[in-house]
Amino acid sequence: MKIWSDKEKLSREEIRKIQFKRLKKTLNHVYENVPYYHEKFTAAGVKPVDIRTLEDLRLLPLTTKEDLRQTYPFGLFAVPKNKIVRYHASSGTTGKPTVVGYTKNDLKVWREVIARIATMGGVTNQDTAQITFGFGLFTGAFGLQQGLEKVGAGVIPMSSGNTQKQIMIMQDFQTTTLIGTPSYALHLAETATEMGIDPKTELFLKYGLFGGEGSTEEMRAKLNEAWGIISTENYGMSELIGPGVSGECQAFKGMHINEDHFIAEIIDPNTLEVLPEGSVGELIITPITKEALPLIRYRTKDITKLDTTPCDCGRTTARMAKITGRTDDMLIIGGVNVFPSQIEGVLLGIKGIGSNYQIRVMKKGYLDRIEIDVEVINQDLLLSVTLLDQLYKEIESKLHTILGIHAGIHLVEPKSLARSEGKAKRVIDMRS
Ligand SMILES: [Zn+2]
């Protein structure tokens, strides 16, 4: 398996050396050019010169999405507007979006890190890659497009939606690589089957590069089975660069972080203390080569753990485990902490039900109540009271034994739940 860059094979010592050098440069850059950071550092009683080792990074204050909101639109930019060559923004579900900018060099870095994760996933210049992320203000599609082109793959910028046409193009252009969210990839497979096309034998997919939403091993198994592909997961966030922060190699032991561009830490989300390697906590990322928007110790809200032990693929960069949840989507049901991804893990492990589901959380009197709509996999099942009852009991008891929650289960007809063309909305919390 090819490794795109020698930077992915450096010794731990060399990686740390590069990280420290670039961190110092970034700290000076924000201290001098971003008044907001200058004040924040001053309030915390720390100057860039106080950072003498990589570990000293923890002396610096954390940055949150709230900081970006408060400085909307360009308050955290570290370069003048004439150096910005691209803008993106994330959705603002409440109020204003979060705006990010790129210099020419930032775009170059973006292409590079995408080329690396595409290579990890198996993509070469022999491949044709269909991008089903939306081209627009979101960061996903453009970064992937340019990085894949850097690898030499032929890019089909389909954008999101138009599912039947996606299938037609996949067939006619002989697409070998599918880029999108895991939930949309499953929806595509379902649609192909409905159109009378077997996704495994009548289409040409070899690889799936998935991201944009969390996924589980059970989801991967479903995707690989439905399409006959090798699927890898990758991780990113528009505030940090977009996709390209980390990607999975084919040893499937976590996502390799592009550590010469990003420093990762894990903190306890409650005490904000840095945790030792291997501990589960919130991922904090500091980009160390960004010019336009270098955020310092950005709180991703994603829960994971880090591993720097050698990987079978030959890369030496640290790996982050699959995201097991977000600090802000953790559900507390009757005092039990549950992540929607854990519920998904249980559901996808049960035969007879589909991969689409919806979680509703509500109050019944003073008590939390969780209800889950689950699609059965075929119509016949709905006709047998015995089978339905068995299935119902199996789901209920597994959720209780594995996660410790009592959930109301509603088995619904195949394909009756809404399909998403981007990130799936799995949870509706009606308590607030
Ligand atoms: Zn690896």
Residues whose N, C-alpha, C, O or C-beta is under 5 A from the ligand:
A	BS01	ZN	C249 A251 C311 D312 C313 R315
